Amino acid sequence: MSELLIKNGVVYDPINGVKGEKKDICIRDGKVVEEVKNPKVIDAEGMVVMPGGVDIHAHIAGGKVNAGRLFRPEDGRRGLRPRTKVCMPESGYSVPNTFATGYRYARMGYTFVMEPAMPPLAARHTHEELIDIPILDNAAIPLIDNNWMTMEYVKSGDIDLLAAYIAWMIRATKGYGVKVVNPGGTEAWAWKKNCDLNDAVPYFDVTPAEIVRALAEANERFEMPHSIHVHGNMLGHPGNYEVTLKTYDLVKGITPYRDRPVMHATHTQFFSYGGTTWRDFESKARAIADYVNANEHVSIDIGSVIIGDTTTMTADGPMEYSLHQITGRKWTNHDVELETGSGITPFLYSGKVSVHTLQWAIGLELALLTKDPWKIALTSDHPNAGPFIGYPILISMLMSKRRRDESAKEMHSVIFDRAELPSIDREYSFYEIAIITRGMTARTLGLHEHGKGHLGVGADGDVAIYDISPEERDAGKIQKAFLNAKYTIKGGEIVVKDGEVVSAPPGRTFFVTPECESGLMDEMTAKLKEMFANYYSVSLANYPVQDAYVPNPYEIRAPWRS
Ligand SMILES: [Zn+2]
């Protein structure tokens, strides 16, 4: 029996309504308990205590992440740390190696990360990398929106069969939910085309709007912990905010199985653009935030820009091609048979460039104009808008108007004409930071019912202790504290002390098992056999992820809703 007592800390545990109270946290055998008898004691006097961080969206594992590493040896030479008695060597900045991914998140006090774009055909690779990442619990969401069978069922209007397909895919990939990336557009890219919301996908003759609506309905056929997770159409295009709002409207009126949104719209910064070209480009964060403030069926994460160099990577193949055309930088593209695709290109966000300055402002505006922090999560769409290691910078920006003003002065003057940021006074509290990095993310993913993102009795013993006074407002000190936690505790074990990794246990993989009526499953499987025989390069029997790929499983069953 191992026991731990964290005493005297000021605790921020939003899911349990704890808003900065001096409170002891007791952990026994990896779980939070009422009391302990003979514990090891951590004195957190004068420090901030939060549940372990839960990242709702970061590209940390799988084919395109690994391709990004190969594609950018210059990035791999940054962030080097040699092997120690505890740690494997670290390398990479925007596409760190698996070890660095685990250690860096743990140093920031995070204990769970969601990989949000797993190509089903490459699910084994994704899981191989996930189990290679130390410390972090994890999950991955398979891409199910550009798949040929999805489009066939959307066209025939058979939502139950679409649900059966979703169930089969999530089970086969040991995945967590339904990911949507440029619905229809990634398939159209195989014909060198792209799709706006109401354009017909070549050959299949369905629209992205129909795909999104049908997937949301099918997802709600089950007691799924998470809503559909949506990267919509026209990412990164001037004027796209109107498409974004229309996309949100598509799922209005669908009833979720529990108290959660029907759609999680991800890296919203890239979807909040006004103007008609890059010349008259402007922020429309206000319009997006107003919509989110007024509605309950959509949650968002920020996708906030971190000024500096990074590597963009997404299943949104046509978007990466246009980025390559704009920047002239190297580019790679990949097609995943009947399912999806991807592209990669390096990118430099510069505060001297008007468009980048506005992108930077838009992310922060979304966070500051969305009134209820339970509707928005902190992300940088790692590594697309910047590497996750920049989160402490974003936290300090949200908590300090002064820091934002100082940064704005250094950036392109367009920020004073076409963005709202300089006039926003709001500053986040530590409690609100705990919501957007733990409470909201765990709840939106449904992980709060499985021990994540809170410190109530029965929760996982995942705790972050930051050496900073709850009264502190100095942005530099806030950034430093969130970059290197005083302690990170994972499952009751101290994994980080004084900002250094002292233990690196393996993480667990969370996955969902949707339960489908057998008649539906049989009908859908017959169709699937035909698709594999005719079109896939692998056979059906060789496709599903075997149990060996998930050595530390945590299964969540999602019953069929009758
Ligand atoms: Zn993403």
Boltz pocket constraint, residues with backbone or C-beta under 6 A from the ligand:
constraints:
  - pocket:
      binder: B
      contacts: [[A, 57], [A, 59], [A, 116], [A, 117], [A, 266], [A, 267], [A, 313], [A, 381], [A, 382], [A, 384]]
      max_distance: 6.0
